[in-house]
């Protein structure tokens, strides 16, 4: 099943459910939020979806997912950490989220919308740390709108330029570019780490 067939199969409600789960639960990290939003916009540009219906639903689902993630972190965060530990929550995810909170404060809730793992863990950590709920709601709403509306609109612009009946020839390259953009920071870090380790392993030259 191609990504186009998958999106057409799950439709409006299925898409909203994916966006909600991604922000609400730990296993949401395996859900393809970004991978859905851009193609949805492309499909809307091909008149498969109605943006006036899809976009408000996406924004509301993403927003409510954040609120659910906050409540889970607030009520059961410490016990979940103690029970599942690193089996579910990778330490480097927590470290990254801590870094974002230290650097950007409450605005991290907005930034996290555009970072795959952070979309799942930041609401949970905000709840666990008892972040001011009013601020969390405001920034969650802002982030949800920017992410769940902005990315599909970008896809819609692209989709409206694709000739009718030829979308399958364009969608995979667009998704490949999107994945490459999302993965590029990780790849750059891996390459730099590998290069640093190689340099550290080189024997130092002895003086003549």
Backbone as numpy.savetxt, mean C-alpha at the origin, in Angstrom:
# Nx Ny Nz CAx CAy CAz Cx Cy Cz
-5.98 -16.65 -14.73 -6.83 -15.46 -14.73 -5.94 -14.21 -14.73
-6.16 -13.32 -15.67 -5.39 -12.09 -15.74 -5.90 -11.09 -14.70
-5.12 -10.02 -14.48 -5.52 -9.00 -13.52 -6.83 -8.34 -13.96
-7.00 -8.18 -15.27 -8.23 -7.58 -15.79 -9.43 -8.47 -15.47
-9.29 -9.76 -15.74 -10.38 -10.69 -15.46 -10.68 -10.74 -13.97
-9.63 -10.69 -13.15 -9.82 -10.72 -11.70 -10.61 -9.52 -11.22
-10.22 -8.33 -11.68 -10.91 -7.11 -11.26 -12.36 -7.11 -11.74
-12.56 -7.54 -12.97 -13.93 -7.58 -13.50 -14.77 -8.59 -12.73
-14.13 -9.67 -12.23 -14.86 -10.70 -11.48 -15.28 -10.20 -10.11
-14.35 -9.55 -9.39 -14.69 -9.11 -8.03 -15.54 -7.85 -8.04
-15.46 -7.06 -9.11 -16.32 -5.90 -9.26 -16.13 -4.84 -8.19
-17.17 -4.05 -8.01 -17.11 -2.92 -7.06 -16.91 -3.40 -5.63
-17.80 -4.28 -5.18 -17.79 -4.70 -3.77 -16.52 -5.45 -3.43
-16.06 -6.31 -4.33 -14.83 -7.06 -4.08 -13.62 -6.14 -3.96
-13.57 -5.13 -4.80 -12.48 -4.16 -4.73 -12.50 -3.41 -3.41
-13.66 -2.97 -3.01 -13.77 -2.25 -1.73 -13.38 -3.15 -0.56
-13.74 -4.42 -0.64 -13.39 -5.37 0.43 -11.88 -5.54 0.53
-11.20 -5.63 -0.60 -9.74 -5.77 -0.60 -9.09 -4.55 0.04
-9.55 -3.36 -0.32 -8.97 -2.13 0.23 -9.21 -2.02 1.73
-10.38 -2.46 2.18 -10.68 -2.44 3.61 -9.77 -3.40 4.37
-9.66 -4.63 3.88 -8.88 -5.67 4.56 -7.41 -5.30 4.62
-6.91 -4.68 3.55 -5.49 -4.33 3.51 -5.09 -3.41 4.66
-5.99 -2.52 5.05 -5.68 -1.59 6.14 -6.08 -2.08 7.51
-6.95 -3.09 7.56 -7.53 -3.50 8.84 -6.81 -4.65 9.52
-6.30 -5.60 8.76 -5.79 -6.85 9.34 -4.36 -7.14 8.89
-3.62 -7.89 9.72 -2.23 -8.21 9.41 -2.08 -8.88 8.05
-2.96 -9.85 7.76 -2.82 -10.57 6.50 -3.15 -9.69 5.30
-3.62 -8.47 5.57 -3.88 -7.53 4.48 -2.62 -7.13 3.74
-1.44 -7.41 4.35 -0.19 -7.07 3.68 -0.02 -7.86 2.39
-0.74 -8.99 2.28 -0.65 -9.81 1.07 -1.67 -9.39 0.02
-2.48 -8.38 0.32 -3.51 -7.95 -0.62 -2.96 -6.87 -1.55
-3.38 -6.89 -2.81 -2.77 -6.01 -3.84 -3.48 -4.68 -4.01
-3.42 -3.81 -3.01 -4.12 -2.54 -3.11 -3.70 -1.70 -4.30
-2.41 -1.38 -4.37 -1.90 -0.56 -5.48 -2.14 -1.24 -6.82
-1.97 -2.57 -6.84 -2.10 -3.31 -8.09 -3.54 -3.31 -8.62
-4.49 -2.99 -7.75 -5.88 -2.90 -8.18 -6.26 -1.50 -8.62
-5.80 -0.50 -7.90 -6.29 0.86 -8.13 -5.94 1.40 -9.51
-4.71 1.21 -9.93 -4.31 1.73 -11.23 -5.07 1.05 -12.37
-5.14 -0.30 -12.41 -5.93 -0.95 -13.46 -7.42 -0.60 -13.41
-7.94 -0.36 -12.20 -9.35 0.04 -12.09 -9.58 1.34 -12.85
-8.65 2.28 -12.68 -8.76 3.53 -13.42 -8.69 3.31 -14.92
-7.80 2.42 -15.35 -7.69 2.11 -16.78 -8.99 1.51 -17.30
-9.57 0.59 -16.52 -10.83 -0.03 -16.92 -11.96 1.00 -16.96
-11.93 1.95 -16.03 -12.94 3.00 -16.06 -12.80 3.85 -17.32
-11.55 4.03 -17.75 -11.32 4.76 -18.99 -11.83 4.02 -20.21
-12.05 2.70 -20.03 -12.62 1.86 -21.09 -14.12 1.62 -20.87
-14.71 2.38 -19.92 -16.14 2.29 -19.60 -16.56 0.96 -18.98
-15.60 0.28 -18.33 -15.95 -0.96 -17.62 -16.52 -0.64 -16.25
-15.96 0.37 -15.58 -16.44 0.83 -14.28 -16.86 2.29 -14.37
-17.76 2.66 -13.46 -18.19 4.05 -13.35 -17.42 4.68 -12.19
-16.59 5.65 -12.50 -15.77 6.28 -11.47 -16.60 6.96 -10.40
-17.77 7.46 -10.75 -18.63 8.15 -9.77 -19.10 7.18 -8.69
-19.09 5.89 -9.00 -19.45 4.87 -8.01 -18.20 4.29 -7.36
-17.21 3.97 -8.18 -16.01 3.28 -7.71 -15.17 4.12 -6.75
-14.90 5.37 -7.12 -13.95 6.17 -6.33 -14.44 6.49 -4.91
-15.69 6.93 -4.72 -16.12 7.14 -3.33 -16.06 5.86 -2.51
-16.43 4.73 -3.12 -16.37 3.46 -2.41 -14.96 3.08 -2.02
-13.99 3.32 -2.93 -12.59 3.02 -2.64 -12.08 3.88 -1.49
-12.40 5.16 -1.52 -11.93 6.06 -0.46 -12.54 5.69 0.90
-13.83 5.39 0.92 -14.50 5.02 2.17 -13.95 3.69 2.70
-13.74 2.71 1.81 -13.22 1.41 2.23 -11.82 1.54 2.81
-10.97 2.33 2.16 -9.61 2.54 2.67 -9.64 3.25 4.02
-10.51 4.24 4.14 -10.64 5.00 5.39 -11.12 4.10 6.54
-12.16 3.32 6.28 -12.70 2.45 7.32 -11.71 1.35 7.70
-10.92 0.89 6.72 -9.88 -0.10 7.02 -8.87 0.45 7.99
-8.49 1.73 7.81 -7.58 2.38 8.75 -8.17 2.44 10.15
-9.43 2.82 10.23 -10.07 2.93 11.55 -10.13 1.57 12.24
-10.43 0.52 11.48 -10.46 -0.82 12.05 -9.08 -1.24 12.52
-8.05 -0.95 11.71 -6.68 -1.28 12.11 -6.27 -0.56 13.39
-6.70 0.69 13.52 -6.41 1.47 14.73 -7.05 0.81 15.96
-8.32 0.45 15.83 -9.03 -0.16 16.96 -8.42 -1.49 17.36
-8.00 -2.29 16.37 -7.36 -3.58 16.67 -6.05 -3.35 17.41
-5.27 -2.37 16.95 -4.02 -2.06 17.63 -4.24 -1.55 19.04
-5.25 -0.72 19.21 -5.54 -0.13 20.52 -6.02 -1.18 21.51
-6.89 -2.08 21.05 -7.51 -3.05 21.96 -6.65 -4.29 22.18
-6.05 -4.79 21.12 -5.36 -6.09 21.21 -3.92 -6.05 20.73
-3.37 -4.85 20.47 -2.02 -4.75 19.94 -0.96 -5.49 20.74
-0.78 -5.15 22.03 0.27 -5.81 22.82 0.11 -7.33 22.89
-1.12 -7.80 23.05 -1.33 -9.25 23.14 -1.04 -9.94 21.82
-1.36 -9.28 20.69 -1.06 -9.86 19.38 0.44 -9.92 19.14
1.14 -8.86 19.54 2.60 -8.84 19.40 3.21 -9.97 20.23
2.72 -10.12 21.46 3.25 -11.14 22.35 2.96 -12.55 21.83
1.78 -12.74 21.24 1.37 -14.08 20.81 2.03 -14.49 19.51
2.04 -13.56 18.53 2.51 -13.94 17.20 3.93 -13.43 16.89
4.32 -12.35 17.57 5.68 -11.84 17.42 6.11 -11.71 15.97
7.33 -12.17 15.72 7.92 -11.99 14.40 7.37 -12.97 13.37
6.53 -13.90 13.78 5.94 -14.82 12.79 5.03 -14.07 11.82
4.41 -13.03 12.28 3.51 -12.25 11.44 4.07 -10.85 11.20
4.59 -10.24 12.26 5.06 -8.86 12.18 6.58 -8.86 12.10
7.11 -8.62 10.91 8.55 -8.62 10.72 9.18 -7.41 11.43
10.29 -7.62 12.15 10.91 -6.52 12.89 11.25 -5.32 12.02
11.71 -5.54 10.78 12.09 -4.40 9.96 10.88 -3.57 9.54
9.67 -4.18 9.50 8.47 -3.41 9.23 8.21 -2.44 10.40
8.33 -2.97 11.61 8.11 -2.14 12.79 9.14 -1.01 12.86
10.40 -1.35 12.55 11.45 -0.33 12.59 11.18 0.78 11.57
10.75 0.39 10.38 10.44 1.38 9.35 9.31 2.30 9.78
8.24 1.70 10.34 7.10 2.49 10.80 7.52 3.43 11.92
8.35 2.95 12.85 8.86 3.81 13.92 9.64 4.98 13.35
10.45 4.69 12.33 11.24 5.75 11.70 10.34 6.82 11.09
9.28 6.38 10.40 8.36 7.33 9.77 7.67 8.18 10.83
7.24 7.56 11.92 6.57 8.32 12.98 7.52 9.35 13.60
8.78 8.95 13.81 9.75 9.86 14.40 10.05 11.04 13.47
10.09 10.77 12.17 10.47 11.81 11.22 9.29 12.69 10.82
8.12 12.09 10.61 6.99 12.84 10.05 5.83 13.03 11.03
5.90 12.40 12.20 4.81 12.55 13.16 3.51 11.98 12.65
2.41 12.69 12.97 1.08 12.21 12.60 0.89 12.12 11.08
1.65 12.90 10.32 1.52 12.88 8.86 1.95 11.53 8.28
2.59 10.71 9.10 2.96 9.34 8.68 1.73 8.58 8.20
0.58 8.85 8.79 -0.65 8.15 8.40 -0.97 8.41 6.93
-0.66 9.60 6.45 -0.87 9.92 5.04 0.19 9.25 4.18
1.45 9.40 4.58 2.56 8.83 3.82 2.41 7.32 3.68
1.96 6.67 4.76 1.85 5.20 4.77 0.92 4.68 3.69
-0.03 5.48 3.26 -0.96 5.06 2.22 -0.24 4.65 0.94
0.92 5.22 0.70 1.63 4.99 -0.56 2.79 4.01 -0.41
2.88 3.35 0.77 3.94 2.37 1.02 3.27 1.06 1.39
3.60 0.01 0.67 2.84 -1.25 0.75 2.67 -1.76 2.18
3.76 -2.12 2.87 3.62 -2.72 4.19 3.08 -1.72 5.20
3.41 -0.43 5.03 3.01 0.59 5.99 1.50 0.79 6.02
0.84 0.56 4.89 -0.62 0.70 4.86 -1.28 -0.23 5.87
-0.66 -1.37 6.10 -1.22 -2.35 7.03 -0.79 -2.08 8.47
0.48 -1.75 8.68 1.02 -1.70 10.03 0.90 -0.34 10.71
0.90 0.76 9.97 0.83 2.08 10.60 -0.48 2.28 11.38
-1.66 1.94 10.82 -2.88 2.09 11.64 -2.83 1.26 12.92
-2.31 0.04 12.82 -2.18 -0.84 13.98 -1.28 -0.21 15.04
-0.12 0.30 14.61 0.83 0.90 15.54 0.30 2.21 16.13
-0.45 2.96 15.31 -1.05 4.20 15.81 -2.03 3.89 16.93
-2.81 2.85 16.77 -3.75 2.45 17.82 -3.05 1.93 19.05
-2.00 1.13 18.82 -1.28 0.53 19.95 -0.59 1.60 20.78
-0.13 2.68 20.12 0.55 3.77 20.84 -0.43 4.84 21.32
-1.74 4.61 21.09 -2.80 5.55 21.50 -2.58 6.94 20.91
-2.26 6.97 19.61 -2.15 8.24 18.91 -3.46 9.00 19.02
-3.40 10.32 19.10 -4.60 11.14 19.18 -5.60 10.73 18.10
-6.80 10.31 18.53 -7.74 9.72 17.59 -8.25 10.74 16.57
-8.46 11.97 17.02 -8.94 12.99 16.10 -7.96 13.23 14.96
-6.67 13.35 15.32 -5.64 13.53 14.29 -5.59 12.32 13.36
-5.69 11.14 13.95 -5.64 9.92 13.14 -6.77 9.89 12.13
-7.96 10.25 12.55 -9.12 10.26 11.65 -8.91 11.26 10.51
-8.43 12.45 10.84 -8.22 13.48 9.82 -7.19 13.03 8.79
-6.05 12.54 9.26 -4.99 12.13 8.34 -5.36 10.85 7.59
-6.14 9.98 8.21 -6.60 8.78 7.52 -7.53 9.15 6.36
-8.41 10.10 6.61 -9.32 10.54 5.55 -8.55 11.18 4.41
-7.57 12.03 4.75 -6.76 12.68 3.72 -5.98 11.65 2.90
-5.34 10.74 3.59 -4.56 9.71 2.90 -5.42 8.82 2.03
-6.60 8.46 2.52 -7.50 7.60 1.76 -7.94 8.26 0.46
-8.25 9.55 0.54 -8.69 10.27 -0.66 -7.55 10.41 -1.67
-6.38 10.82 -1.18 -5.24 11.00 -2.09 -4.86 9.69 -2.78
-4.89 8.61 -2.03 -4.45 7.30 -2.55 -5.53 6.63 -3.38
-6.72 6.48 -2.79 -7.78 5.69 -3.42 -8.50 6.43 -4.54
-8.29 7.73 -4.62 -8.88 8.51 -5.72 -7.79 8.91 -6.72
-6.63 9.32 -6.20 -5.58 9.81 -7.08 -5.03 8.76 -8.03
-4.74 7.56 -7.52 -4.16 6.52 -8.37 -5.14 6.05 -9.45
-6.42 5.78 -9.13 -7.35 5.43 -10.21 -7.53 6.54 -11.24
-7.50 7.80 -10.81 -7.63 8.89 -11.77 -6.44 8.92 -12.74
-5.26 8.59 -12.22 -4.10 8.48 -13.09 -4.31 7.35 -14.10
-4.81 6.22 -13.60 -5.10 5.11 -14.49 -6.19 5.44 -15.50
-7.17 6.21 -15.07 -8.26 6.61 -15.97 -7.72 7.46 -17.13
-6.80 8.36 -16.80 -6.20 9.20 -17.85 -5.49 8.33 -18.88
-4.77 7.33 -18.39 -4.08 6.42 -19.30 -5.09 5.58 -20.09
-6.10 5.05 -19.37 -7.08 4.18 -20.02 -7.87 4.86 -21.11
-8.13 6.15 -20.95 -8.89 6.87 -21.96 -8.09 7.06 -23.24
-6.77 6.86 -23.17 -5.92 7.00 -24.35 -5.72 5.68 -25.09
-6.12 4.57 -24.45 -5.93 3.25 -25.06 -7.08 2.95 -26.02
-6.79 2.53 -27.25 -7.86 2.20 -28.20 -8.76 1.09 -27.67
-10.05 1.17 -27.97 -11.00 0.16 -27.53 -10.59 -1.22 -28.04
-10.72 -2.21 -27.13 -10.45 -3.59 -27.52 -8.99 -3.99 -27.44
-8.09 -3.05 -27.10 -6.67 -3.39 -27.07 -6.06 -3.23 -25.68
-6.90 -3.19 -24.66 -6.40 -2.94 -23.30 -5.46 -4.04 -22.83
-5.72 -5.30 -23.24 -4.87 -6.41 -22.78 -3.43 -6.25 -23.25
-3.20 -5.52 -24.33 -1.85 -5.32 -24.84 -1.10 -4.26 -24.04
-1.81 -3.47 -23.25 -1.19 -2.36 -22.53 -1.13 -2.57 -21.02
-2.08 -3.32 -20.47 -2.22 -3.38 -19.02 -1.01 -4.00 -18.33
-0.48 -5.10 -18.87 0.65 -5.76 -18.23 1.91 -4.88 -18.19
2.26 -4.20 -19.29 3.41 -3.28 -19.19 3.21 -2.18 -18.16
1.98 -1.63 -18.07 1.72 -0.59 -17.08 1.89 -1.13 -15.66
1.37 -2.33 -15.41 1.48 -2.92 -14.08 2.93 -3.24 -13.76
3.68 -3.72 -14.77 5.10 -4.02 -14.56 5.86 -2.76 -14.16
5.57 -1.64 -14.82 6.23 -0.37 -14.48 5.84 0.05 -13.07
4.56 -0.11 -12.71 4.09 0.26 -11.37 4.81 -0.56 -10.31
4.92 -1.87 -10.54 5.60 -2.74 -9.58 7.07 -2.34 -9.45
7.69 -2.01 -10.57 9.10 -1.62 -10.56 9.29 -0.34 -9.75
8.36 0.61 -9.91 8.46 1.86 -9.15 8.32 1.60 -7.66
7.35 0.75 -7.29 7.12 0.45 -5.88 8.30 -0.30 -5.28
8.89 -1.21 -6.06 9.97 -2.05 -5.55 11.34 -1.40 -5.63
11.46 -0.29 -6.34 12.77 0.30 -6.58 13.53 0.68 -5.30
12.87 1.26 -4.28 13.64 1.57 -3.06 14.23 0.32 -2.42
13.46 -0.77 -2.41 13.94 -2.04 -1.84 15.11 -2.57 -2.64
15.01 -2.51 -3.98 16.08 -3.02 -4.84 17.36 -2.19 -4.68
17.20 -0.88 -4.61 18.36 0.00 -4.42 19.05 -0.31 -3.09
18.25 -0.53 -2.05 18.83 -0.84 -0.74 19.57 -2.16 -0.77
18.99 -3.17 -1.43 19.62 -4.47 -1.53 20.95 -4.38 -2.28
20.94 -3.64 -3.38 22.15 -3.51 -4.19 23.24 -2.79 -3.41
22.86 -1.72 -2.71 23.86 -0.96 -1.95 24.41 -1.79 -0.79
23.53 -2.60 -0.14 23.98 -3.48 0.94 24.95 -4.52 0.43
24.62 -5.09 -0.75 25.49 -6.10 -1.35 26.84 -5.50 -1.72
26.81 -4.29 -2.29 28.06 -3.63 -2.67 28.91 -3.32 -1.44
28.26 -2.87 -0.37 28.99 -2.56 0.86 29.64 -3.79 1.46
28.91 -4.92 1.45 29.46 -6.17 1.99 30.63 -6.66 1.15
30.55 -6.46 -0.16 31.65 -6.87 -1.03 32.90 -6.04 -0.75
32.69 -4.74 -0.56 33.82 -3.87 -0.27 34.46 -4.20 1.07
33.61 -4.58 2.03 34.12 -4.92 3.36 34.92 -6.21 3.34
34.61 -7.10 2.39 35.29 -8.39 2.30 36.64 -8.29 1.59
36.86 -7.18 0.86 38.14 -7.03 0.14 39.28 -6.90 1.13
40.35 -7.66 0.95 41.50 -7.54 1.86 42.18 -6.20 1.68
42.54 -5.61 2.80 43.22 -4.32 2.71 44.64 -4.51 2.18
45.06 -3.58 1.31 46.39 -3.69 0.70 47.46 -3.32 1.73
48.47 -4.15 1.84 49.56 -3.89 2.77 50.52 -2.88 2.17
51.06 -2.00 2.95 52.00 -1.00 2.41 53.29 -1.63 1.93
53.91 -1.06 0.91 55.16 -1.59 0.38 56.28 -1.42 1.41
